[in-house]
Amino acid sequence: MKHLKYCPKCGQETLIFDGEKKFSCSQCDFVMYHNCAAAVAVLIRCEDELLLTKRNQNPKIGKLDLAGGFTDPKESAEETCARELKEELGIEIDLKNLKFVGSLPNVYHYKEVDYNTLDLFFEYQVEEKIAIKKLEAHEISETIWVKISELNLEEIAFDSQRKFLENYQ
């Protein structure tokens, strides 16, 4: 946020950030809120194992992640789950089998900007391990099945997922 200095309304170098969520201009009536973005994470579960992805981009390249992503405008969290699983892993899901299991705040640091997010966690149970045939390679380098009891939380990319998985175990 340190790079945002100029007011988009009056053009003066008078934009002030309150350190949390509000931008305002000291010269005109411009106000903009940097509110939380909604994001989803899907725990694809087969018995006592979870399907994890390995990040192929920053932030946290090489770390383990849950499939998911940011909610688009006019999209429900469930629709986001379905879209992200199709885009990232090439799989289609039945939304009736998607179960909301919790939420946690997070900070997603991307290109020198901190985005406050509300991460919504969903569980999707499958009878057999899914063989992933199509990865969104610019985002994911590989997928792995991990026993829940053997999860190494230090390998998990994001604080909210780490905290959630710690309680999930």
Backbone as JSON Lines, residues from 0, in Angstrom:
{"i":0,"aa":"M","n":[0.81,-1.2,0.0],"ca":[0.0,0.0,0.0],"c":[0.85,1.26,0.0]}
{"i":1,"aa":"K","n":[2.12,1.12,0.29],"ca":[3.01,2.28,0.36],"c":[3.18,2.97,-0.98]}
{"i":2,"aa":"H","n":[2.87,2.29,-2.09],"ca":[3.05,2.88,-3.42],"c":[1.85,3.71,-3.86]}
{"i":3,"aa":"L","n":[0.74,3.57,-3.15],"ca":[-0.46,4.33,-3.52],"c":[-0.42,5.67,-2.8]}
{"i":4,"aa":"K","n":[-0.1,6.71,-3.55],"ca":[0.07,8.05,-2.98],"c":[-0.85,9.08,-3.61]}
{"i":5,"aa":"Y","n":[-1.2,8.84,-4.88],"ca":[-1.93,9.85,-5.63],"c":[-3.43,9.55,-5.62]}
{"i":6,"aa":"C","n":[-4.2,10.55,-5.34],"ca":[-5.66,10.41,-5.32],"c":[-6.16,10.19,-6.74]}
{"i":7,"aa":"P","n":[-6.97,9.16,-6.97],"ca":[-7.49,8.92,-8.32],"c":[-8.56,9.93,-8.73]}
{"i":8,"aa":"K","n":[-9.07,10.71,-7.78],"ca":[-10.11,11.7,-8.12],"c":[-9.49,13.06,-8.45]}
{"i":9,"aa":"C","n":[-8.64,13.59,-7.57],"ca":[-8.09,14.94,-7.8],"c":[-6.66,14.93,-8.32]}
{"i":10,"aa":"G","n":[-5.98,13.77,-8.27],"ca":[-4.64,13.65,-8.81],"c":[-3.53,14.14,-7.91]}
{"i":11,"aa":"Q","n":[-3.86,14.67,-6.75],"ca":[-2.84,15.18,-5.82],"c":[-2.15,14.04,-5.07]}
{"i":12,"aa":"E","n":[-0.94,14.29,-4.61],"ca":[-0.21,13.3,-3.82],"c":[-0.65,13.42,-2.36]}
{"i":13,"aa":"T","n":[-1.95,13.13,-2.14],"ca":[-2.56,13.35,-0.83],"c":[-3.37,12.15,-0.35]}
{"i":14,"aa":"L","n":[-3.12,10.98,-0.93],"ca":[-3.86,9.78,-0.54],"c":[-3.29,9.25,0.76]}
{"i":15,"aa":"I","n":[-4.14,8.99,1.71],"ca":[-3.75,8.52,3.04],"c":[-4.38,7.16,3.29]}
{"i":16,"aa":"F","n":[-3.57,6.22,3.75],"ca":[-4.05,4.88,4.12],"c":[-4.09,4.8,5.64]}
{"i":17,"aa":"D","n":[-5.18,4.31,6.2],"ca":[-5.31,4.26,7.66],"c":[-4.58,3.07,8.28]}
{"i":18,"aa":"G","n":[-3.89,2.27,7.45],"ca":[-3.13,1.14,7.96],"c":[-3.93,-0.14,8.06]}
{"i":19,"aa":"E","n":[-5.23,-0.06,7.81],"ca":[-6.07,-1.26,7.9],"c":[-6.9,-1.49,6.66]}
{"i":20,"aa":"K","n":[-7.77,-0.51,6.32],"ca":[-8.66,-0.77,5.18],"c":[-9.13,0.45,4.41]}
{"i":21,"aa":"K","n":[-8.87,1.65,4.9],"ca":[-9.47,2.84,4.3],"c":[-8.42,3.76,3.69]}
{"i":22,"aa":"F","n":[-8.66,4.14,2.43],"ca":[-7.89,5.18,1.75],"c":[-8.76,6.43,1.7]}
{"i":23,"aa":"S","n":[-8.16,7.58,1.98],"ca":[-8.91,8.83,1.84],"c":[-7.95,9.91,1.37]}
{"i":24,"aa":"C","n":[-8.53,10.92,0.76],"ca":[-7.74,12.04,0.25],"c":[-7.92,13.24,1.18]}
{"i":25,"aa":"S","n":[-6.8,13.86,1.54],"ca":[-6.88,15.03,2.42],"c":[-7.28,16.31,1.66]}
{"i":26,"aa":"Q","n":[-7.37,16.24,0.32],"ca":[-7.7,17.43,-0.47],"c":[-9.11,17.41,-1.06]}
{"i":27,"aa":"C","n":[-9.7,16.22,-1.2],"ca":[-11.05,16.14,-1.77],"c":[-11.85,15.11,-0.97]}
{"i":28,"aa":"D","n":[-13.01,14.74,-1.46],"ca":[-13.88,13.83,-0.7],"c":[-13.71,12.36,-1.09]}
{"i":29,"aa":"F","n":[-12.62,12.01,-1.77],"ca":[-12.4,10.63,-2.19],"c":[-12.17,9.72,-0.98]}
{"i":30,"aa":"V","n":[-12.89,8.57,-0.99],"ca":[-12.71,7.51,0.02],"c":[-12.84,6.17,-0.7]}
{"i":31,"aa":"M","n":[-11.94,5.25,-0.4],"ca":[-12.01,3.9,-0.96],"c":[-11.65,2.92,0.14]}
{"i":32,"aa":"Y","n":[-12.44,1.85,0.24],"ca":[-12.19,0.81,1.23],"c":[-11.5,-0.39,0.59]}
{"i":33,"aa":"H","n":[-10.49,-0.88,1.24],"ca":[-9.76,-2.09,0.83],"c":[-10.24,-3.21,1.76]}
{"i":34,"aa":"N","n":[-11.45,-3.73,1.48],"ca":[-12.08,-4.73,2.33],"c":[-11.54,-6.12,2.06]}
{"i":35,"aa":"C","n":[-11.98,-7.06,2.87],"ca":[-11.57,-8.46,2.71],"c":[-12.05,-9.01,1.38]}
{"i":36,"aa":"A","n":[-11.21,-9.84,0.8],"ca":[-11.59,-10.6,-0.39],"c":[-11.97,-12.0,0.06]}
{"i":37,"aa":"A","n":[-12.99,-12.56,-0.54],"ca":[-13.38,-13.93,-0.23],"c":[-12.53,-14.89,-1.05]}
{"i":38,"aa":"A","n":[-12.09,-15.95,-0.39],"ca":[-11.32,-17.01,-1.06],"c":[-11.79,-18.35,-0.53]}
{"i":39,"aa":"V","n":[-11.67,-19.38,-1.35],"ca":[-12.07,-20.72,-0.94],"c":[-10.87,-21.66,-0.97]}
{"i":40,"aa":"A","n":[-10.94,-22.68,-0.13],"ca":[-9.96,-23.77,-0.13],"c":[-10.76,-25.05,0.02]}
{"i":41,"aa":"V","n":[-10.46,-26.04,-0.83],"ca":[-11.23,-27.28,-0.82],"c":[-10.36,-28.43,-0.34]}
{"i":42,"aa":"L","n":[-10.83,-29.09,0.71],"ca":[-10.17,-30.29,1.22],"c":[-10.79,-31.47,0.49]}
{"i":43,"aa":"I","n":[-10.13,-31.94,-0.55],"ca":[-10.6,-33.13,-1.26],"c":[-10.11,-34.31,-0.45]}
{"i":44,"aa":"R","n":[-11.05,-35.07,0.07],"ca":[-10.71,-36.13,1.03],"c":[-11.16,-37.5,0.52]}
{"i":45,"aa":"C","n":[-10.25,-38.47,0.63],"ca":[-10.56,-39.88,0.36],"c":[-10.13,-40.65,1.6]}
{"i":46,"aa":"E","n":[-11.1,-41.11,2.35],"ca":[-10.87,-41.8,3.62],"c":[-10.01,-40.92,4.54]}
{"i":47,"aa":"D","n":[-8.78,-41.34,4.84],"ca":[-7.95,-40.57,5.77],"c":[-6.85,-39.77,5.06]}
{"i":48,"aa":"E","n":[-7.06,-39.47,3.76],"ca":[-6.07,-38.72,3.0],"c":[-6.68,-37.47,2.37]}
{"i":49,"aa":"L","n":[-5.82,-36.47,2.19],"ca":[-6.21,-35.22,1.53],"c":[-5.38,-35.03,0.27]}
{"i":50,"aa":"L","n":[-6.0,-34.45,-0.76],"ca":[-5.29,-34.1,-1.98],"c":[-4.75,-32.68,-1.83]}
{"i":51,"aa":"L","n":[-3.43,-32.55,-1.89],"ca":[-2.78,-31.25,-1.79],"c":[-2.11,-30.91,-3.11]}
{"i":52,"aa":"T","n":[-1.93,-29.63,-3.34],"ca":[-1.22,-29.18,-4.53],"c":[0.1,-28.56,-4.11]}
{"i":53,"aa":"K","n":[1.05,-28.53,-5.03],"ca":[2.32,-27.84,-4.78],"c":[2.31,-26.58,-5.64]}
{"i":54,"aa":"R","n":[2.52,-25.43,-4.98],"ca":[2.45,-24.15,-5.67],"c":[3.59,-23.99,-6.67]}
{"i":55,"aa":"N","n":[3.24,-23.46,-7.85],"ca":[4.21,-23.25,-8.92],"c":[4.39,-21.76,-9.21]}
{"i":56,"aa":"Q","n":[3.94,-20.92,-8.27],"ca":[4.09,-19.48,-8.42],"c":[4.13,-18.84,-7.04]}
{"i":57,"aa":"N","n":[4.62,-17.62,-7.0],"ca":[4.59,-16.88,-5.74],"c":[3.21,-16.27,-5.53]}
{"i":58,"aa":"P","n":[2.8,-16.06,-4.32],"ca":[3.59,-16.27,-3.12],"c":[3.7,-17.75,-2.74]}
{"i":59,"aa":"K","n":[4.76,-18.07,-2.04],"ca":[5.0,-19.39,-1.43],"c":[5.22,-20.49,-2.45]}
{"i":60,"aa":"I","n":[5.94,-20.19,-3.52],"ca":[6.25,-21.2,-4.53],"c":[6.92,-22.41,-3.88]}
{"i":61,"aa":"G","n":[6.51,-23.61,-4.29],"ca":[7.08,-24.85,-3.77],"c":[6.41,-25.37,-2.52]}
{"i":62,"aa":"K","n":[5.56,-24.56,-1.88],"ca":[4.86,-24.98,-0.67],"c":[3.56,-25.7,-1.04]}
{"i":63,"aa":"L","n":[3.05,-26.47,-0.07],"ca":[1.8,-27.2,-0.28],"c":[0.6,-26.28,-0.04]}
{"i":64,"aa":"D","n":[-0.47,-26.58,-0.76],"ca":[-1.64,-25.72,-0.77],"c":[-2.88,-26.6,-0.95]}
{"i":65,"aa":"L","n":[-4.02,-26.06,-0.6],"ca":[-5.29,-26.7,-0.93],"c":[-5.79,-26.08,-2.23]}
{"i":66,"aa":"A","n":[-6.46,-26.85,-3.04],"ca":[-7.04,-26.3,-4.27],"c":[-8.05,-25.22,-3.89]}
{"i":67,"aa":"G","n":[-8.1,-24.18,-4.7],"ca":[-9.04,-23.09,-4.42],"c":[-8.56,-21.79,-5.0]}
{"i":68,"aa":"G","n":[-9.19,-20.71,-4.58],"ca":[-8.8,-19.4,-5.07],"c":[-9.8,-18.34,-4.69]}
{"i":69,"aa":"F","n":[-9.65,-17.17,-5.31],"ca":[-10.48,-16.02,-4.99],"c":[-11.85,-16.11,-5.66]}
{"i":70,"aa":"T","n":[-12.85,-15.62,-4.95],"ca":[-14.21,-15.58,-5.46],"c":[-14.35,-14.4,-6.42]}
{"i":71,"aa":"D","n":[-14.9,-14.68,-7.58],"ca":[-15.16,-13.63,-8.57],"c":[-16.42,-12.86,-8.21]}
{"i":72,"aa":"P","n":[-16.55,-11.63,-8.71],"ca":[-17.79,-10.88,-8.47],"c":[-19.01,-11.68,-8.96]}
{"i":73,"aa":"K","n":[-20.07,-11.61,-8.21],"ca":[-21.36,-12.25,-8.51],"c":[-21.28,-13.78,-8.52]}
{"i":74,"aa":"E","n":[-20.34,-14.33,-7.78],"ca":[-20.13,-15.78,-7.71],"c":[-20.26,-16.22,-6.25]}
{"i":75,"aa":"S","n":[-20.97,-17.32,-6.02],"ca":[-21.06,-17.84,-4.65],"c":[-19.77,-18.58,-4.31]}
{"i":76,"aa":"A","n":[-19.55,-18.81,-3.03],"ca":[-18.36,-19.56,-2.6],"c":[-18.38,-20.97,-3.19]}
{"i":77,"aa":"E","n":[-19.54,-21.59,-3.25],"ca":[-19.65,-22.93,-3.82],"c":[-19.33,-22.93,-5.31]}
{"i":78,"aa":"E","n":[-19.81,-21.92,-6.03],"ca":[-19.48,-21.81,-7.45],"c":[-17.99,-21.59,-7.65]}
{"i":79,"aa":"T","n":[-17.37,-20.84,-6.73],"ca":[-15.92,-20.64,-6.79],"c":[-15.19,-21.97,-6.65]}
{"i":80,"aa":"C","n":[-15.64,-22.8,-5.69],"ca":[-15.03,-24.12,-5.5],"c":[-15.07,-24.92,-6.8]}
{"i":81,"aa":"A","n":[-16.25,-24.98,-7.42],"ca":[-16.41,-25.75,-8.66],"c":[-15.52,-25.19,-9.77]}
{"i":82,"aa":"R","n":[-15.52,-23.86,-9.93],"ca":[-14.72,-23.24,-10.99],"c":[-13.23,-23.47,-10.76]}
{"i":83,"aa":"E","n":[-12.76,-23.25,-9.55],"ca":[-11.33,-23.41,-9.26],"c":[-10.87,-24.86,-9.42]}
{"i":84,"aa":"L","n":[-11.68,-25.82,-9.0],"ca":[-11.29,-27.23,-9.16],"c":[-11.23,-27.61,-10.63]}
{"i":85,"aa":"K","n":[-12.14,-27.06,-11.42],"ca":[-12.12,-27.33,-12.86],"c":[-10.89,-26.66,-13.5]}
{"i":86,"aa":"E","n":[-10.63,-25.4,-13.15],"ca":[-9.49,-24.67,-13.74],"c":[-8.15,-25.27,-13.3]}
{"i":87,"aa":"E","n":[-8.0,-25.52,-12.01],"ca":[-6.7,-25.94,-11.48],"c":[-6.4,-27.42,-11.7]}
{"i":88,"aa":"L","n":[-7.44,-28.27,-11.55],"ca":[-7.21,-29.71,-11.56],"c":[-7.94,-30.45,-12.67]}
{"i":89,"aa":"G","n":[-8.8,-29.75,-13.4],"ca":[-9.54,-30.38,-14.48],"c":[-10.62,-31.34,-14.0]}
{"i":90,"aa":"I","n":[-11.11,-31.14,-12.76],"ca":[-12.16,-32.04,-12.25],"c":[-13.47,-31.28,-12.05]}
{"i":91,"aa":"E","n":[-14.55,-31.99,-12.25],"ca":[-15.88,-31.43,-12.02],"c":[-16.45,-32.07,-10.77]}
{"i":92,"aa":"I","n":[-17.13,-31.26,-9.96],"ca":[-17.69,-31.76,-8.71],"c":[-19.2,-31.58,-8.69]}
{"i":93,"aa":"D","n":[-19.84,-32.36,-7.83],"ca":[-21.26,-32.24,-7.58],"c":[-21.41,-31.34,-6.35]}
{"i":94,"aa":"L","n":[-21.95,-30.15,-6.54],"ca":[-22.04,-29.19,-5.45],"c":[-22.84,-29.71,-4.25]}
{"i":95,"aa":"K","n":[-23.71,-30.69,-4.47],"ca":[-24.48,-31.25,-3.36],"c":[-23.57,-31.97,-2.37]}
{"i":96,"aa":"N","n":[-22.4,-32.41,-2.82],"ca":[-21.47,-33.13,-1.95],"c":[-20.4,-32.23,-1.32]}
{"i":97,"aa":"L","n":[-20.51,-30.95,-1.56],"ca":[-19.56,-29.98,-1.01],"c":[-20.08,-29.52,0.35]}
{"i":98,"aa":"K","n":[-19.22,-29.59,1.36],"ca":[-19.64,-29.27,2.73],"c":[-18.77,-28.14,3.29]}
{"i":99,"aa":"F","n":[-19.42,-27.06,3.73],"ca":[-18.7,-25.96,4.38],"c":[-18.23,-26.42,5.75]}
{"i":100,"aa":"V","n":[-16.94,-26.19,6.06],"ca":[-16.4,-26.66,7.34],"c":[-15.76,-25.57,8.19]}
{"i":101,"aa":"G","n":[-15.67,-24.35,7.7],"ca":[-15.15,-23.28,8.54],"c":[-14.54,-22.14,7.76]}
{"i":102,"aa":"S","n":[-14.11,-21.11,8.5],"ca":[-13.49,-19.94,7.87],"c":[-12.43,-19.36,8.8]}
{"i":103,"aa":"L","n":[-11.45,-18.71,8.2],"ca":[-10.39,-18.04,8.95],"c":[-9.9,-16.83,8.16]}
{"i":104,"aa":"P","n":[-9.5,-15.77,8.86],"ca":[-8.9,-14.63,8.16],"c":[-7.48,-14.98,7.75]}
{"i":105,"aa":"N","n":[-7.0,-14.3,6.71],"ca":[-5.65,-14.53,6.21],"c":[-5.15,-13.24,5.57]}
{"i":106,"aa":"V","n":[-3.85,-13.16,5.36],"ca":[-3.26,-12.08,4.59],"c":[-2.52,-12.72,3.43]}
{"i":107,"aa":"Y","n":[-2.89,-12.34,2.22],"ca":[-2.3,-12.85,1.0],"c":[-1.39,-11.76,0.45]}
{"i":108,"aa":"H","n":[-0.09,-11.97,0.54],"ca":[0.88,-10.97,0.09],"c":[1.22,-11.26,-1.38]}
{"i":109,"aa":"Y","n":[0.91,-10.31,-2.26],"ca":[1.14,-10.5,-3.69],"c":[1.65,-9.2,-4.29]}
{"i":110,"aa":"K","n":[2.85,-9.27,-4.87],"ca":[3.46,-8.12,-5.55],"c":[3.41,-6.85,-4.69]}
{"i":111,"aa":"E","n":[3.93,-6.96,-3.49],"ca":[4.07,-5.86,-2.55],"c":[2.75,-5.29,-2.03]}
{"i":112,"aa":"V","n":[1.65,-6.02,-2.18],"ca":[0.36,-5.59,-1.64],"c":[-0.15,-6.71,-0.73]}
{"i":113,"aa":"D","n":[-0.6,-6.33,0.46],"ca":[-1.22,-7.28,1.38],"c":[-2.72,-7.23,1.18]}
{"i":114,"aa":"Y","n":[-3.3,-8.37,0.8],"ca":[-4.74,-8.49,0.63],"c":[-5.29,-9.24,1.83]}
{"i":115,"aa":"N","n":[-6.17,-8.6,2.58],"ca":[-6.85,-9.29,3.66],"c":[-7.92,-10.18,3.03]}
{"i":116,"aa":"T","n":[-7.92,-11.44,3.42],"ca":[-8.89,-12.38,2.86],"c":[-9.68,-13.04,3.98]}
{"i":117,"aa":"L","n":[-10.84,-13.52,3.63],"ca":[-11.59,-14.42,4.49],"c":[-11.61,-15.74,3.75]}
{"i":118,"aa":"D","n":[-10.84,-16.7,4.27],"ca":[-10.72,-18.0,3.62],"c":[-11.83,-18.93,4.1]}
{"i":119,"aa":"L","n":[-12.61,-19.41,3.15],"ca":[-13.75,-20.29,3.41],"c":[-13.34,-21.72,3.06]}
{"i":120,"aa":"F","n":[-13.42,-22.61,4.03],"ca":[-12.95,-23.99,3.84],"c":[-14.13,-24.92,3.59]}
{"i":121,"aa":"F","n":[-13.98,-25.74,2.54],"ca":[-14.99,-26.71,2.17],"c":[-14.35,-28.09,2.11]}
{"i":122,"aa":"E","n":[-15.14,-29.1,2.39],"ca":[-14.67,-30.49,2.29],"c":[-15.45,-31.17,1.18]}
{"i":123,"aa":"Y","n":[-14.74,-31.94,0.37],"ca":[-15.36,-32.7,-0.71],"c":[-14.85,-34.14,-0.61]}
{"i":124,"aa":"Q","n":[-15.72,-35.05,-0.19],"ca":[-15.36,-36.46,-0.01],"c":[-15.5,-37.21,-1.33]}
{"i":125,"aa":"V","n":[-14.5,-38.03,-1.62],"ca":[-14.54,-38.89,-2.8],"c":[-14.36,-40.33,-2.36]}
{"i":126,"aa":"E","n":[-14.94,-41.25,-3.11],"ca":[-14.86,-42.67,-2.79],"c":[-13.5,-43.27,-3.16]}
{"i":127,"aa":"E","n":[-12.93,-42.77,-4.25],"ca":[-11.63,-43.23,-4.72],"c":[-10.74,-42.03,-4.97]}
{"i":128,"aa":"K","n":[-9.43,-42.24,-4.83],"ca":[-8.5,-41.17,-5.1],"c":[-8.64,-40.72,-6.55]}
{"i":129,"aa":"I","n":[-8.7,-39.43,-6.73],"ca":[-8.82,-38.85,-8.07],"c":[-7.43,-38.81,-8.71]}
{"i":130,"aa":"A","n":[-7.35,-39.31,-9.93],"ca":[-6.11,-39.2,-10.7],"c":[-6.2,-37.91,-11.5]}
{"i":131,"aa":"I","n":[-5.34,-36.97,-11.19],"ca":[-5.37,-35.68,-11.86],"c":[-4.62,-35.78,-13.18]}
{"i":132,"aa":"K","n":[-5.32,-35.45,-14.26],"ca":[-4.73,-35.56,-15.59],"c":[-4.37,-34.21,-16.18]}
{"i":133,"aa":"K","n":[-4.99,-33.14,-15.65],"ca":[-4.77,-31.81,-16.21],"c":[-4.54,-30.83,-15.07]}
{"i":134,"aa":"L","n":[-3.33,-30.29,-14.99],"ca":[-3.0,-29.28,-13.99],"c":[-2.9,-27.91,-14.64]}
{"i":135,"aa":"E","n":[-3.27,-26.89,-13.91],"ca":[-3.02,-25.53,-14.36],"c":[-1.56,-25.24,-14.0]}
{"i":136,"aa":"A","n":[-0.67,-25.57,-14.92],"ca":[0.77,-25.64,-14.67],"c":[1.4,-24.32,-14.2]}
{"i":137,"aa":"H","n":[0.86,-23.19,-14.6],"ca":[1.47,-21.94,-14.12],"c":[1.17,-21.7,-12.64]}
{"i":138,"aa":"E","n":[0.17,-22.41,-12.08],"ca":[-0.15,-22.28,-10.66],"c":[0.29,-23.48,-9.83]}
{"i":139,"aa":"I","n":[0.22,-24.68,-10.42],"ca":[0.45,-25.92,-9.66],"c":[1.48,-26.78,-10.37]}
{"i":140,"aa":"S","n":[2.49,-27.25,-9.63],"ca":[3.51,-28.1,-10.24],"c":[3.16,-29.58,-10.12]}
{"i":141,"aa":"E","n":[2.43,-29.95,-9.06],"ca":[2.03,-31.35,-8.88],"c":[0.96,-31.45,-7.8]}
{"i":142,"aa":"T","n":[0.34,-32.62,-7.72],"ca":[-0.6,-32.91,-6.65],"c":[-0.1,-34.14,-5.89]}
{"i":143,"aa":"I","n":[-0.41,-34.19,-4.61],"ca":[-0.03,-35.35,-3.81],"c":[-1.15,-35.67,-2.81]}
{"i":144,"aa":"W","n":[-1.31,-36.96,-2.56],"ca":[-2.22,-37.41,-1.52],"c":[-1.41,-37.6,-0.25]}
{"i":145,"aa":"V","n":[-1.9,-37.05,0.86],"ca":[-1.2,-37.13,2.14],"c":[-2.17,-37.6,3.21]}
{"i":146,"aa":"K","n":[-1.72,-38.56,4.02],"ca":[-2.52,-38.99,5.17],"c":[-2.65,-37.81,6.12]}
{"i":147,"aa":"I","n":[-3.86,-37.58,6.6],"ca":[-4.12,-36.46,7.5],"c":[-3.21,-36.52,8.72]}
{"i":148,"aa":"S","n":[-3.0,-37.71,9.25],"ca":[-2.16,-37.87,10.44],"c":[-0.68,-37.59,10.17]}
{"i":149,"aa":"E","n":[-0.28,-37.57,8.89],"ca":[1.12,-37.36,8.53],"c":[1.39,-35.98,7.92]}
{"i":150,"aa":"L","n":[0.4,-35.09,7.98],"ca":[0.59,-33.75,7.44],"c":[1.7,-33.03,8.19]}
{"i":151,"aa":"N","n":[2.64,-32.45,7.45],"ca":[3.66,-31.6,8.03],"c":[3.2,-30.16,7.82]}
{"i":152,"aa":"L","n":[2.7,-29.55,8.87],"ca":[2.11,-28.23,8.75],"c":[3.11,-27.16,8.32]}
{"i":153,"aa":"E","n":[4.39,-27.39,8.54],"ca":[5.42,-26.44,8.12],"c":[5.52,-26.37,6.59]}
{"i":154,"aa":"E","n":[5.04,-27.39,5.9],"ca":[5.07,-27.4,4.43],"c":[3.88,-26.69,3.81]}
{"i":155,"aa":"I","n":[2.89,-26.31,4.62],"ca":[1.68,-25.67,4.12],"c":[1.95,-24.19,3.86]}
{"i":156,"aa":"A","n":[1.52,-23.69,2.72],"ca":[1.86,-22.35,2.26],"c":[1.31,-21.22,3.12]}
{"i":157,"aa":"F","n":[0.06,-21.3,3.5],"ca":[-0.6,-20.14,4.09],"c":[-1.0,-20.37,5.54]}
{"i":158,"aa":"D","n":[-0.89,-19.3,6.33],"ca":[-1.16,-19.38,7.76],"c":[-2.57,-19.88,8.05]}
{"i":159,"aa":"S","n":[-3.56,-19.39,7.32],"ca":[-4.93,-19.8,7.59],"c":[-5.11,-21.29,7.34]}
{"i":160,"aa":"Q","n":[-4.51,-21.81,6.27],"ca":[-4.63,-23.24,5.97],"c":[-3.9,-24.06,7.04]}
{"i":161,"aa":"R","n":[-2.74,-23.59,7.45],"ca":[-1.97,-24.28,8.49],"c":[-2.79,-24.38,9.77]}
{"i":162,"aa":"K","n":[-3.36,-23.26,10.17],"ca":[-4.17,-23.22,11.39],"c":[-5.41,-24.1,11.25]}
{"i":163,"aa":"F","n":[-6.06,-24.02,10.09],"ca":[-7.26,-24.83,9.88],"c":[-6.91,-26.33,9.92]}
{"i":164,"aa":"L","n":[-5.85,-26.71,9.22],"ca":[-5.46,-28.12,9.16],"c":[-5.0,-28.64,10.51]}
{"i":165,"aa":"E","n":[-4.42,-27.79,11.32],"ca":[-4.01,-28.19,12.67],"c":[-5.24,-28.61,13.48]}
{"i":166,"aa":"N","n":[-6.3,-27.86,13.37],"ca":[-7.55,-28.19,14.08],"c":[-8.29,-29.34,13.4]}
{"i":167,"aa":"Y","n":[-8.15,-29.45,12.1],"ca":[-8.83,-30.49,11.31],"c":[-8.27,-31.87,11.64]}
{"i":168,"aa":"Q","n":[-6.94,-31.92,11.93],"ca":[-6.29,-33.2,12.23],"c":[-6.91,-33.77,13.49]}
